[in-house]
Amino acid sequence: MKLDVWLLLGAAVVIAAIASVRVAHLSGLPSLLLFLGFGLLLGESGFGIPFDDPEIAQQVGLGALALILAEGGLTTTWSHVRKSVPTAMALATLGVAVSIVVVALAVQGLLGADWRSALILGAVLASTDAAAVFSVLRRLPLPTRLSGILEAESGFNDAPTVIVVVLLSQAGRPVPSVGEFVLHAVMELTIGAAVAGLLGPIGAYALRRVALPASGLYPIAVLALTFVAYGGAVLLHGSGFLAVYLTALILGNARLPHRVATRGFAEGAAWLAQIGLFVMLGLLASPGDMPVDVVPGLIAGTVLVLLARPLSVMACAFLIKLVRLDGVNWREQAFLSWAGLRGAVPIVLATIPWARGVGEAEHLFNQVFVIVIVFTLLQGPTLPYAARLLGVAAEGEARDLDVESAPLEQLNADLLQVKVPQGSRLHGVEVFELRLPADAAVTLIVREGRTFVPTATTRLRAEDQLLVVATAACRDQVERRLRAVSRRGKLAGWYGERGME
């Protein structure tokens, strides 16, 4: 087909996928299922578009996952996940190991698979999917600590899982020992973390001090930095996934200019990556070859959801309690067990052994495809009910205040753009009652399409957009004060509210 036909077809698929997101939101299903459906419809069992190259699927899939992880890091608020990081790291390391072993033992014992295939299947299924988890969490009211564990886990656990799958997919070589797994994992994760620890702060420092000629360049620069981290870590034989996630996490919490716009751009790019990725994986799948893999897939998936995931969560909770950190009670453990959603990550990882010629790898891909579809259909819509049943839902959790900024280089100041959300205690507060520092001022208000310069006695209203000029020295203080008033009103200080993120 000619380029114009491909462009037309691609645009039509993207528009249909965007429209389907609304259906997914109403039904509670992760949108990945609908995107996979589009791919199956376009593939050999539908319109007949041929695609059967696992090598291309692997390369495109890993690139798309890097972009999705970058968006996850950029949109994760560090203050929300900081206390959850020890538990999330335990789940991403010890939890992954427990899950691999339990699934491999079950598959080898129940299905008679050889050890390499059993371990590969366990490793492929060990990682929760960032796109699926983020899409569910953003509409499911959970306590900050619990949602932070799931967010951070889904960001961290791709890196060790990829390392294990690649080591196991070396056809013609013996299965690596436990020592080799540990050595490779420690080395690659250390290199990935070092690259992020170097590039993230340098990138944040540069972007804060350079006034680019167009605001749209800031999001592009931020995403480019995350991919520099990914490529640099891989070239140094480190973990690109860990590097891209940590770099994005550093940049996303570094108070960069146009931070809200950057997050919005990254979210849009991640949606496009998800659509392309899932449609491609749907094209790669061959429904006609799947019936023989349905039963093995359902058996492995059942072991994963009902045995491997709960055991991995329990092991990590025991470890956290053992080292006297903030523990996870049994209700939270049960929810974490049920909320370990699988999505694109296992399917993409299943293309690695297939592309490298590992025996029976195509059947493994089909089994993973079946597991993702069936168990996402089962778990995704039931998560809100599970949260309420276990008493871990947090209905009415307050929405935080978004503050956008642009640098005023000549004045050594920042221009902050603040929108007053519905339900904010800023509603009804007079401008002078904000008690901003002397080096800051509300210079303009946009209300119902009308722009005006406020006086000291102007009352703020919900949906107002404020332009606040603040010197670089007092910017943090201004943001904290605005958040504090938004949460507790003009007497926030009396309630001990300091407006921290």
C-alpha positions as CSV (number, residue, x, y, z in Angstrom):
1,M,0.0,0.0,0.0
2,K,1.1,3.6,-0.6
3,L,2.1,6.0,2.1
4,D,-1.2,7.9,2.0
5,V,-3.2,4.7,2.5
6,W,-1.0,3.8,5.5
7,L,-1.5,7.3,7.0
8,L,-5.2,7.1,6.5
9,L,-5.4,3.7,8.1
10,G,-3.1,4.6,11.0
11,A,-5.1,7.8,11.7
12,A,-8.4,5.9,11.6
13,V,-7.1,3.3,14.0
14,V,-5.8,6.0,16.4
15,I,-9.1,7.9,16.3
16,A,-11.1,4.7,16.9
17,A,-8.7,3.8,19.8
18,I,-9.2,7.2,21.4
19,A,-12.9,6.8,21.1
20,S,-12.7,3.4,22.7
21,V,-10.9,4.9,25.8
22,R,-14.2,6.3,26.8
23,V,-15.8,2.9,26.6
24,A,-12.9,1.4,28.7
25,H,-13.3,4.1,31.3
26,L,-17.0,3.5,31.8
27,S,-16.6,-0.3,31.9
28,G,-13.6,-0.2,34.2
29,L,-11.5,-2.3,31.8
30,P,-7.9,-1.3,31.0
31,S,-8.0,0.1,27.5
32,L,-5.3,-2.3,26.4
33,L,-7.9,-5.0,25.7
34,L,-9.7,-2.8,23.2
35,F,-6.4,-1.9,21.5
36,L,-5.4,-5.5,21.3
37,G,-8.9,-6.1,19.7
38,F,-8.1,-3.6,17.0
39,G,-4.9,-5.4,16.2
40,L,-6.6,-8.7,16.0
41,L,-9.3,-7.2,13.8
42,L,-6.7,-5.8,11.4
43,G,-4.6,-9.0,11.4
44,E,-4.8,-12.3,9.6
45,S,-8.1,-13.2,11.1
46,G,-9.7,-9.9,10.2
47,F,-8.7,-7.6,7.4
48,G,-5.7,-9.8,6.6
49,I,-2.8,-7.3,7.2
50,P,0.2,-9.6,7.4
51,F,2.7,-9.2,10.3
52,D,4.7,-12.1,11.7
53,D,8.1,-10.7,12.6
54,P,8.8,-11.1,16.3
55,E,12.2,-9.3,16.0
56,I,10.5,-6.1,14.8
57,A,7.8,-6.5,17.5
58,Q,10.5,-6.9,20.2
59,Q,12.4,-3.8,19.1
60,V,9.3,-1.6,18.7
61,G,7.8,-3.0,21.9
62,L,10.9,-2.3,24.0
63,G,11.0,1.3,22.7
64,A,7.3,1.8,23.4
65,L,7.7,0.4,26.9
66,A,10.6,2.9,27.5
67,L,8.3,5.7,26.6
68,I,5.5,4.4,28.8
69,L,7.9,4.1,31.7
70,A,9.2,7.7,31.0
71,E,5.6,9.0,31.3
72,G,5.1,7.0,34.5
73,G,8.2,8.5,36.0
74,L,7.3,12.1,34.9
75,T,3.7,11.9,36.3
76,T,4.7,10.2,39.6
77,T,4.9,12.6,42.6
78,W,7.9,11.6,44.7
79,S,6.3,12.7,47.9
80,H,3.4,10.3,47.3
81,V,5.6,7.3,46.7
82,R,8.6,8.0,48.9
83,K,7.4,6.0,51.9
84,S,6.2,3.2,49.5
85,V,9.6,2.7,47.8
86,P,11.0,0.0,50.2
87,T,8.0,-2.2,49.7
88,A,7.9,-1.5,46.0
89,M,11.6,-2.4,45.6
90,A,11.0,-5.6,47.6
91,L,8.2,-6.5,45.2
92,A,10.4,-5.6,42.2
93,T,13.2,-7.9,43.3
94,L,12.3,-10.5,45.9
95,G,8.7,-10.6,44.7
96,V,9.7,-11.1,41.1
97,A,12.0,-14.0,42.1
98,V,9.3,-15.7,44.2
99,S,6.8,-15.3,41.4
100,I,9.2,-16.8,38.8
101,V,10.0,-19.8,40.9
102,V,6.4,-20.6,41.9
103,V,5.1,-20.3,38.3
104,A,8.0,-22.3,36.9
105,L,7.5,-25.1,39.5
106,A,3.8,-25.3,38.8
107,V,4.2,-25.2,35.0
108,Q,6.9,-27.9,35.1
109,G,4.9,-30.1,37.4
110,L,1.4,-29.7,35.9
111,L,2.2,-29.2,32.2
112,G,5.4,-31.2,31.9
113,A,7.4,-28.2,30.4
114,D,11.1,-28.3,30.3
115,W,12.9,-26.1,32.9
116,R,14.0,-23.4,30.5
117,S,10.5,-22.9,29.1
118,A,9.0,-23.0,32.6
119,L,11.4,-20.4,33.9
120,I,10.9,-18.2,30.8
121,L,7.1,-18.3,31.3
122,G,7.5,-17.5,35.0
123,A,9.9,-14.6,34.2
124,V,7.7,-13.2,31.5
125,L,4.6,-13.1,33.8
126,A,6.5,-11.8,36.8
127,S,6.3,-8.1,35.9
128,T,3.2,-6.0,36.4
129,D,2.4,-3.6,33.6
130,A,2.9,0.1,34.1
131,A,0.3,1.2,31.5
132,A,-2.4,-1.1,32.9
133,V,-1.6,-0.2,36.5
134,F,-1.5,3.6,35.9
135,S,-4.7,3.6,33.9
136,V,-6.6,1.8,36.7
137,L,-5.0,3.8,39.6
138,R,-5.9,7.2,38.1
139,R,-9.6,6.5,38.4
140,L,-9.5,4.3,41.5
141,P,-9.5,6.2,44.9
142,L,-6.8,4.6,47.0
143,P,-4.7,5.8,49.9
144,T,-1.5,7.5,48.8
145,R,0.6,4.8,50.4
146,L,-1.1,1.9,48.6
147,S,-1.3,3.5,45.2
148,G,2.4,4.6,45.7
149,I,3.4,0.9,46.2
150,L,1.6,-0.2,43.0
151,E,3.0,2.8,40.9
152,A,6.5,2.4,42.1
153,E,6.5,-1.4,41.7
154,S,5.2,-1.2,38.1
155,G,8.0,1.3,37.4
156,F,10.8,-0.7,39.0
157,N,10.0,-4.3,38.2
158,D,10.4,-4.2,34.4
159,A,14.2,-3.8,34.7
160,P,15.0,-7.0,36.6
161,T,12.4,-9.0,34.7
162,V,13.9,-8.1,31.3
163,I,17.4,-9.1,32.6
164,V,16.1,-12.6,33.6
165,V,14.2,-13.1,30.3
166,V,17.2,-12.1,28.2
167,L,19.5,-14.5,30.2
168,L,17.1,-17.4,29.8
169,S,16.5,-16.7,26.1
170,Q,20.1,-17.6,25.1
171,A,19.3,-20.7,23.0
172,G,22.0,-23.3,22.9
173,R,23.5,-22.3,26.3
174,P,22.8,-24.0,29.6
175,V,20.3,-22.3,32.0
176,P,22.3,-19.7,34.0
177,S,22.9,-20.4,37.7
178,V,21.4,-18.3,40.5
179,G,24.7,-16.6,41.0
180,E,24.8,-15.6,37.4
181,F,21.3,-14.1,37.6
182,V,22.2,-12.2,40.7
183,L,25.5,-10.9,39.3
184,H,24.0,-9.7,36.0
185,A,21.0,-8.1,37.8
186,V,23.2,-6.2,40.3
187,M,25.6,-5.0,37.6
188,E,22.9,-3.9,35.2
189,L,20.7,-2.3,37.8
190,T,23.7,-0.4,39.3
191,I,24.7,1.0,35.9
192,G,21.1,2.0,35.1
193,A,20.7,3.8,38.5
194,A,24.1,5.5,38.1
195,V,23.2,6.8,34.6
196,A,19.9,8.2,35.9
197,G,21.6,9.6,39.0
198,L,24.0,11.5,36.8
199,L,21.8,12.6,33.9
200,G,18.6,13.4,35.8
201,P,20.1,16.2,38.1
202,I,22.2,17.6,35.2
203,G,19.2,17.8,32.9
204,A,17.0,19.4,35.6
205,Y,19.7,22.0,36.4
206,A,20.1,22.9,32.7
207,L,16.4,23.1,32.0
208,R,15.7,25.3,35.0
209,R,18.4,27.8,33.9
210,V,17.8,28.0,30.2
211,A,14.9,30.0,28.8
212,L,14.0,28.2,25.5
213,P,12.4,30.2,22.8
214,A,9.2,28.2,22.7
215,S,7.4,26.5,25.6
216,G,6.8,23.4,23.4
217,L,10.5,22.7,23.4
218,Y,10.5,21.9,27.1
219,P,8.5,18.6,26.9
220,I,10.5,17.5,23.9
221,A,13.8,18.2,25.8
222,V,12.6,16.3,28.8
223,L,11.6,13.2,26.9
224,A,14.8,13.3,24.9
225,L,16.8,13.3,28.1
226,T,14.9,10.2,29.3
227,F,15.8,8.4,26.0
228,V,19.4,9.5,26.3
229,A,19.4,7.8,29.7
230,Y,17.9,4.6,28.2
231,G,20.3,4.4,25.3
232,G,23.3,5.4,27.4
233,A,22.6,2.7,30.0
234,V,22.1,0.0,27.4
235,L,25.4,0.9,25.6
236,L,27.1,0.6,29.0
237,H,25.5,-2.8,29.5
238,G,23.2,-1.5,32.1
239,S,19.4,-1.5,32.6
240,G,17.8,0.9,30.2
241,F,14.4,0.5,31.7
242,L,15.6,1.5,35.2
243,A,17.6,4.4,33.8
244,V,14.6,5.8,31.9
245,Y,12.2,5.5,34.8
246,L,14.6,7.0,37.4
247,T,15.6,9.8,35.1
248,A,12.0,10.6,34.4
249,L,11.2,10.4,38.1
250,I,14.0,12.9,38.9
251,L,13.0,15.3,36.1
252,G,9.3,15.1,36.9
253,N,9.8,16.2,40.5
254,A,12.5,18.8,39.8
255,R,10.1,21.9,39.4
256,L,11.0,22.4,35.8
257,P,9.5,25.2,33.7
258,H,6.2,24.2,32.1
259,R,6.0,21.1,34.3
260,V,2.3,20.6,33.9
261,A,2.5,21.0,30.1
262,T,5.5,18.5,30.1
263,R,3.4,15.9,31.9
264,G,0.5,16.4,29.6
265,F,2.8,16.0,26.5
266,A,4.3,12.9,28.0
267,E,0.9,11.4,28.8
268,G,-0.2,12.0,25.2
269,A,2.9,10.4,23.8
270,A,2.5,7.4,26.1
271,W,-1.1,7.0,25.0
272,L,0.1,7.0,21.4
273,A,2.8,4.5,22.3
274,Q,0.2,2.2,24.0
275,I,-2.1,2.3,21.0
276,G,0.7,1.5,18.6
277,L,2.1,-1.2,20.8
278,F,-1.1,-3.1,21.6
279,V,-2.3,-2.9,18.0
280,M,1.0,-4.2,16.8
281,L,0.9,-7.1,19.3
282,G,-2.7,-7.9,18.2
283,L,-1.4,-8.0,14.6
284,L,1.4,-10.4,15.6
285,A,-1.0,-12.8,17.3
286,S,-2.5,-15.7,15.3
287,P,-5.9,-16.6,16.8
288,G,-6.1,-19.7,14.7
289,D,-3.0,-21.1,16.4
290,M,-4.2,-20.3,20.0
291,P,-6.7,-23.0,20.8
292,V,-4.0,-25.6,21.8
293,D,-2.5,-23.0,24.2
294,V,-5.7,-21.9,25.9
295,V,-5.7,-24.6,28.6
296,P,-2.0,-24.3,29.5
297,G,-2.4,-20.5,29.5
298,L,-5.3,-20.7,31.9
299,I,-3.5,-23.1,34.2
300,A,-0.4,-20.9,34.3
301,G,-2.5,-17.7,34.8
302,T,-4.5,-19.3,37.6
303,V,-1.3,-20.3,39.4
304,L,0.1,-16.7,38.9
305,V,-3.0,-14.9,40.2
306,L,-4.0,-17.2,43.1
307,L,-0.6,-18.6,44.2
308,A,2.5,-16.9,42.9
309,R,1.4,-13.2,43.3
310,P,0.0,-13.7,46.8
311,L,3.1,-15.6,47.9
312,S,5.4,-12.9,46.5
313,V,3.4,-10.1,48.3
314,M,3.5,-12.1,51.6
315,A,7.2,-12.7,51.3
316,C,7.9,-9.0,50.7
317,A,5.6,-7.9,53.5
318,F,7.4,-10.3,55.9
319,L,10.8,-8.9,54.8
320,I,9.6,-5.3,55.3
321,K,8.3,-6.2,58.7
322,L,11.5,-8.0,59.6
323,V,13.6,-4.9,58.9
324,R,11.2,-2.9,61.0
325,L,9.9,-0.6,58.2
326,D,6.3,0.4,57.8
327,G,4.5,-2.9,57.2
328,V,1.6,-3.9,55.0
329,N,-1.5,-5.3,56.8
330,W,-3.4,-8.3,55.5
331,R,-6.1,-6.3,53.8
332,E,-3.5,-4.3,51.8
333,Q,-1.6,-7.5,51.0
334,A,-4.8,-9.0,49.6
335,F,-5.5,-6.0,47.5
336,L,-1.9,-5.8,46.2
337,S,-2.2,-9.5,45.2
338,W,-5.3,-8.9,43.2
339,A,-4.1,-5.6,41.7
340,G,-1.0,-7.0,40.0
341,L,-2.2,-6.4,36.5
342,R,-0.4,-7.8,33.5
343,G,-0.6,-6.1,30.1
344,A,1.8,-5.2,27.3
345,V,5.0,-6.0,29.3
346,P,4.5,-9.8,29.4
347,I,3.5,-9.9,25.8
348,V,6.5,-7.9,24.7
349,L,8.8,-10.0,26.8
350,A,7.4,-13.1,25.2
351,T,8.7,-11.9,21.9
352,I,12.3,-12.0,23.2
353,P,12.7,-15.8,23.3
354,W,10.6,-16.0,20.1
355,A,12.9,-13.7,18.2
356,R,15.9,-15.6,19.5
357,G,14.7,-19.0,18.3
358,V,14.0,-20.6,21.7
359,G,12.1,-23.8,21.2
360,E,8.3,-23.7,21.7
361,A,8.6,-19.9,22.1
362,E,5.6,-19.2,19.8
363,H,3.4,-21.4,22.0
364,L,4.7,-19.4,25.0
365,F,3.7,-16.2,23.3
366,N,0.2,-17.5,22.7
367,Q,-0.2,-18.6,26.3
368,V,0.9,-15.2,27.6
369,F,-1.6,-13.5,25.2
370,V,-4.4,-15.7,26.5
371,I,-3.4,-15.0,30.1
372,V,-3.3,-11.2,29.6
373,I,-6.7,-11.1,28.0
374,V,-8.5,-13.4,30.3
375,F,-7.1,-12.2,33.6
376,T,-7.2,-8.6,32.7
377,L,-10.9,-9.0,32.0
378,L,-11.3,-10.7,35.4
379,Q,-9.2,-8.4,37.5
380,G,-9.5,-4.9,35.9
381,P,-13.3,-4.4,36.4
382,T,-13.3,-6.0,39.9
383,L,-10.6,-3.8,41.4
384,P,-13.0,-1.1,42.7
385,Y,-15.2,-3.8,44.4
386,A,-12.1,-5.5,45.8
387,A,-10.9,-2.2,47.3
388,R,-14.3,-1.5,48.9
389,L,-14.6,-5.1,50.1
390,L,-11.2,-5.0,51.8
391,G,-11.8,-1.6,53.2
392,V,-8.8,0.0,51.4
393,A,-10.7,2.5,49.2
394,A,-10.2,6.2,49.9
395,E,-13.3,7.9,48.6
396,G,-13.2,11.7,48.5
397,E,-9.4,11.9,48.5
398,A,-8.5,15.5,47.9
399,R,-7.2,16.6,44.6
400,D,-4.0,18.6,44.7
401,L,-3.3,21.9,43.1
402,D,-1.4,22.0,39.8
403,V,1.0,24.9,39.4
404,E,2.5,25.6,36.0
405,S,5.5,27.9,35.5
406,A,7.6,29.6,32.9
407,P,11.0,31.3,33.4
408,L,11.4,35.1,33.2
409,E,15.1,34.9,32.6
410,Q,15.9,38.7,32.7
411,L,14.0,39.2,36.0
412,N,15.3,36.1,37.7
413,A,11.7,35.2,38.4
414,D,9.0,32.7,37.5
415,L,5.5,33.2,36.1
416,L,3.2,30.7,37.8
417,Q,-0.1,29.7,36.3
418,V,-2.6,28.3,38.9
419,K,-6.1,27.0,38.2
420,V,-8.4,26.9,41.2
421,P,-10.0,23.4,41.1
422,Q,-13.6,22.6,42.2
423,G,-13.8,22.0,45.9
424,S,-10.7,24.0,46.6
425,R,-10.7,26.2,49.8
426,L,-9.2,29.0,47.7
427,H,-12.8,29.7,46.6
428,G,-14.0,32.8,48.4
429,V,-10.5,33.8,49.7
430,E,-9.5,37.4,49.0
431,V,-6.2,38.1,47.3
432,F,-4.7,39.8,50.4
433,E,-5.7,36.8,52.5
434,L,-3.3,34.6,50.5
435,R,-0.5,36.4,52.4
436,L,2.1,35.7,49.7
437,P,5.7,36.7,50.2
438,A,6.6,40.3,49.5
439,D,8.4,39.3,46.3
440,A,5.3,37.7,44.8
441,A,2.0,39.0,43.5
442,V,-1.2,37.8,41.8
443,T,-0.9,39.9,38.6
444,L,-3.8,38.7,36.5
445,I,-7.0,36.6,36.8
446,V,-8.8,34.8,34.0
447,R,-12.5,34.2,34.9
448,E,-15.2,32.9,32.5
449,G,-13.2,34.1,29.5
450,R,-12.6,37.6,31.0
451,T,-9.2,38.8,32.0
452,F,-8.7,41.5,34.7
453,V,-6.1,42.7,37.2
454,P,-7.2,41.9,40.7
455,T,-7.1,44.2,43.7
456,A,-6.3,43.2,47.2
457,T,-10.0,42.5,48.0
458,T,-10.8,40.5,44.9
459,R,-12.4,37.2,45.9
460,L,-11.1,34.1,44.1
461,R,-13.6,31.6,42.6
462,A,-13.4,28.0,41.6
463,E,-12.2,27.6,38.0
464,D,-10.3,30.9,38.1
465,Q,-6.9,30.9,36.5
466,L,-4.3,33.0,38.3
467,L,-1.0,34.4,37.0
468,V,1.4,34.8,39.9
469,V,4.9,36.4,39.4
470,A,7.4,35.2,42.0
471,T,11.1,35.6,42.3
472,A,13.2,32.4,42.1
473,A,14.1,32.7,45.8
474,C,10.5,32.6,47.0
475,R,8.8,30.4,44.4
476,D,8.8,27.3,46.6
477,Q,7.2,29.3,49.5
478,V,4.5,30.7,47.2
479,E,3.6,27.2,45.9
480,R,3.4,25.8,49.4
481,R,1.2,28.7,50.6
482,L,-1.2,28.3,47.7
483,R,-1.4,24.5,48.3
484,A,-2.0,25.1,52.0
485,V,-4.9,27.6,51.4
486,S,-6.3,25.3,48.7
487,R,-6.5,22.4,51.2
488,R,-7.4,24.1,54.5
489,G,-8.4,27.7,53.7
490,K,-6.9,31.1,54.7
491,L,-6.3,29.8,58.3
492,A,-4.3,26.8,57.0
493,G,-1.3,27.7,59.2
494,W,-3.5,27.4,62.4
495,Y,-4.3,23.8,61.3
496,G,-0.6,23.0,60.8
497,E,-1.0,22.7,57.0
498,R,2.2,23.6,55.3
499,G,1.3,22.9,51.7
500,M,4.0,20.3,51.1
501,E,3.5,18.1,48.0
